[in-house]
Amino acid sequence: MNQKNSRHFPSDLFGIMYKAQFKSLLKSIGQMPLETACALQLAVICYGYNHLLMLSYTAPRLTLEFGEEARPEAITDRINHMIDRLAANLDQELSPKNRASAILCLLESLSFQKNPAAMEVAFNAMDEYLQSHEGSQAGSGPLPLKGSQAGSGPLPLKGSQAGSGPLPLKGSHPTEDSTDLCKILCYHYYFTSDENSRRQAEAILDGWISELSTEYNRSAGKEAENHRVALAATENNRSAGKEAENHRVALAATENNRSAGKEAENHRVALAATENNHPAGKTADRHLPADKGAGRSWILPLPKALERLAALAMYSDMVDAQRYENQLYRILEHYARDPQIARQVRFLVIVSHMGYFKKYHKLMEQITDHVMQGDLSMEQDKTQQCREQDLIQAVRFYVLAIYYHYRSPRT
């Protein structure tokens, strides 16, 4: 191991410990019948294969140890078969939630593996999904695809019409949980450069950003509430006028602090907007240390908050890396400190997509270890789509593939 890698990964014991298990998973998954696998299981395995494929080019000596199943040709062939199955899954009757999930599974796989026939299926599925979320404006056509004329650009969506204006989407209200919609809009922009999709995704994300709370404001609000309770109790006792006045002073001071905090936050928002217009001014903030600035979070259950964070990270990766950069960093820092985060596989995936695996390598090892021990949080809607043990096997393969991809020295 070279000196640079050893700085980030002080011990090789972790990788050695799971190498035999990864080889076993790779062999089992290579022999798995695709016809009986659910869409999410196939997509998770595809993600794992993608990391293994990259590893086969950057660390070929390591992949030789994993056997014939880790050869680039074998991996590419297996990915294509899985993409075909993901496309075929969309011909089934699915609930709206499961259909959105199946579309996203196919789109994610197509983002790293070319398959023209499956791409046409994905575009048509996106078209149908987005039309089902359109507003009821009379005469509005479906979302247009850039370059959808015959013989040019990406494959067209059925029924796409040139020249349609922006279309409001049902469910894009800022307070509504619209993570699947936001992700599909991001993919639509990624594959077609359609500005309508970009604006609609940003409307959802801007709503989520407006709902963020800071640790500072939450603590100030709690302190103010304590003073209000004490004031009410004291004022019930007329003889305690002086004490009530003290509480009034304390309450006023606290609310002044909250007002100052709000004003400071307004300045932060204005600064971020200015820096978006002048990217050269962002240099100092891009490497903001974890202890500078308040953490940002949503008042939501952890899995739901991470779904939003994943959509925000996807937008940053596919659409515009700078628009939400400051907020994204602070949200990530907040949830990295959550006591339950080591059981959340989604956080590992977010961190790896954002390129912060080395920064959080200790936490990534903890999450990987929890996954391999079977101690992980599985959302109920995921286990309803797939057999739990099949999905856990796929997740283990995926997580170890990510680990070896980022962990291994380049050879």
Disulfide bonds with the S-S distance in Angstrom:
Cys38-Cys386 1.77
